[in-house]
Amino acid sequence: MKDKTKSKKKLRLPKRSLLLYILLITIPVVVFFLIWIPVMYVNLYNENKVIPFETDISGITDEIIYGDKNTITDFTFFVYCEKYNNSTGNATFRATSFKNENTDALNISNTVSFKLGLCTSWVKTAIYSSNYSTRRVANTPKEAFNSSTYYGAPTLSGLPSLPKKGGLPFVQIDELPLYVYVQYTTDVRGTKTVKRYILKYEYEDYIIGSITFDKGTNDEYTVVATQGGK
């Protein structure tokens, strides 16, 4: 009598071929390089970071405060880009300062000096305005924007076009941060203190479409910045 029990089918591997061996070797290698190349790319640029105002701060032993557009509280410091020309690589800015509720008590004994720079580590860009702009602190925002006594208009030339692509197709920089080096002196009851700041402005912080003034209580004006950009 014939045994009706069906024998189990044996698992058969696909026929080995040269193509299969090539794929088995190639796929892990490709995956490895897809991970390794970006890691090495990042490490390379991290080892050669651009330090904002490296030459300017060399040898300074006083503490330098690093921050953003809201870090200075002794007065209101305001900076924005008036025009960024991708074709020529030129940018014009306007920077000014005006009093707030803290200013009078600090008796700022001299004017405020500032210098601008567009810097980024990824594309190794570090371009600065050639000289420091030194301006007085205005009494009101409206006064600050209406007289060159209170505002500076530094320019930066030779900037990279935006967007700026890195060496790899998936690395792209389209928004360069702006750095501002600010220096001034306060005099509180005869004690003078030099204050130095390096402020970082993101793209959306300094690309402003328009400036208007909102008249609030006590006839005081506040700045209203309309967002601009691309």
CORTA-V168829 format. One record per residue. OMEGA is omega in whole degrees, -180 to 180 (* if undefined). NEAR is the number of other ideal C-beta (glycine too) atoms within 12 Angstrom. D_LAST is the distance of its C-alpha to the last C-alpha in whole Angstrom. Layout:
BEGIN
OMEGA;NEAR;D_LAST
OMEGA;NEAR;D_LAST
END
This chain:
BEGIN
-174;4;86
179;5;83
-177;6;80
-179;6;78
-179;7;75
178;7;72
179;7;71
179;6;68
178;6;65
177;6;64
-178;6;61
177;7;60
178;8;57
-178;11;55
-179;9;57
179;12;56
180;11;54
180;10;53
179;12;49
179;14;50
179;13;50
179;14;47
-180;15;45
179;15;46
-173;14;46
-175;14;42
178;14;41
-180;14;41
180;14;40
179;15;37
179;12;36
-178;15;37
176;16;35
178;16;32
-173;14;32
-176;15;34
178;20;31
180;19;28
179;15;30
180;17;32
179;23;28
-179;20;27
180;14;30
-177;19;30
175;23;27
178;14;28
-178;12;31
-177;16;29
172;18;27
177;25;25
-178;21;27
177;32;25
-177;32;27
-180;19;30
-177;15;32
-175;28;32
-180;23;33
178;10;36
179;9;39
-178;16;38
178;9;40
-179;14;39
175;13;36
-178;26;33
178;22;31
-178;20;28
-178;21;25
-174;22;22
-178;27;21
-172;15;24
180;22;26
-180;36;28
-178;20;30
175;31;32
178;36;30
177;34;26
-173;45;24
179;39;21
176;46;18
-180;37;15
178;38;12
-178;26;13
177;22;11
-176;31;10
-180;18;11
-176;17;11
-177;11;14
-177;16;17
180;20;15
178;23;16
176;36;14
-177;23;16
171;35;16
-180;34;19
-177;42;21
177;39;24
179;41;26
-172;37;29
168;29;31
-174;27;32
-178;14;35
-166;18;35
-174;25;35
-178;16;39
-176;16;41
178;27;39
180;22;40
-167;34;38
175;20;40
-178;20;38
-178;24;34
177;44;31
179;31;30
179;41;26
-175;36;25
175;45;21
172;38;20
-174;42;17
171;32;19
180;34;19
-172;24;22
180;29;21
176;28;20
180;22;23
174;29;21
-177;28;22
-174;29;21
170;33;23
-168;32;23
-176;15;27
174;15;28
172;25;28
-179;32;28
-175;24;30
175;35;30
176;27;32
-178;39;31
178;31;31
-178;23;33
176;28;30
-178;33;26
177;24;27
-177;24;29
-176;35;27
-174;34;24
-178;19;26
179;20;28
172;18;28
-174;21;31
179;32;29
173;34;25
-178;35;24
-179;25;22
178;35;21
175;28;20
-178;34;19
178;19;19
-179;18;19
177;33;16
176;30;15
177;20;13
-1;26;10
178;18;10
-177;22;14
177;16;17
-176;24;20
-180;19;23
-175;19;24
-177;10;22
176;12;21
-176;20;20
177;17;16
-179;26;14
-180;21;10
-178;25;10
177;40;13
177;31;15
176;41;16
179;42;20
176;48;22
-176;41;26
179;45;27
176;34;31
-178;32;34
174;24;37
180;28;39
-179;19;42
-179;17;44
176;10;48
179;9;48
-179;12;46
-179;16;43
175;22;41
-180;23;38
-180;31;35
-180;31;32
166;37;29
-174;34;26
178;34;23
178;30;20
175;36;16
-176;19;14
-177;26;10
179;21;10
-174;27;13
175;38;12
-175;30;9
-179;30;10
-179;18;10
180;15;14
174;27;17
-178;16;20
-180;22;23
-179;16;25
-178;15;29
-179;13;31
179;8;35
179;9;37
179;12;35
-179;20;32
172;25;28
-178;22;25
175;31;22
-178;19;19
177;27;16
-176;14;13
178;16;10
177;19;7
-173;19;4
*;14;0
END
